[in-house]
């Protein structure tokens, strides 16, 4: 995870503050500043756990897109 402010850090701050969240992740694909992401958290444990959490999310997305899996949409 990059250290310091990124190009979408201000937007990530807005999301975290407005939602009163412990952590926020903003992922932008093809935005007006290009693609990028920002992560903010005040909890070191979340920061350490983030790679595993993202891997779980990626697997859930893959499963939901697989027409062979129960509940999969098969949309690619």
N, C-alpha and C positions, 0 to 999 in steps of 0.2 A: 504494500500500500504506500503510495507516495506520501512523503512528509511535506507539510506546508500547503498553502492555498493553491488550488487549481482554478481553471477557467470557469468552473461551475460551482465554486465554493460559496459564493453569495447566495445562489439559489438553494443550495443544500442547507445553509444557515437558516434561510427563511422557512424551509420545510420543517427543520428540526424545532425551531422556536415556535412556529405556528401550531404544530401538533403536540408540543410539550413532550417530545420524544427523548429518550435516552440516547438514541442513535438514529441517523438518517443516511441513506445512500441515494444519490441521484446518478442515474446512468442516462446519458444523452447520446443518441445515434443520429448523425447528420444534422446537428443543430446549427444555429447561426454562428456559433463559435467553433464549429467542428464537432467531432465526437469526443467524448470524455466522460469522466466520472468524478464524483466527490464523495468522501466518506467522513462523517463527523460523529464522534461519540465522546462522552465524558466517562465511559466505563472501560477500563483497560481489559477486563475479561471479555467484553464484546469484541474489542479490537483483536484479541488473540484468537477468538473463536470464529471470526469472520470468514477466513478461507474455507473452513469446514461447512459453515452455513451456506456459502455460495455454491459449494459443490453439491450439497443436498438440493438446493433450488434448481441447479442445472439438471440434475438427474430427474427431478419431478417434471421439469419442462420436457425433457426427452421422452419420458414415459407418457405424458399427456399427448404428445405428437405422434406416438407410435400406434398405428391402427391395430397392431397385433395385441396390444395391452388392453385390459379391461378399462374402459373409461377413456381410452385414447381417441382423439378426434381424427387422427390421420391427416390433419392439415399440415402441409409443408410449405 
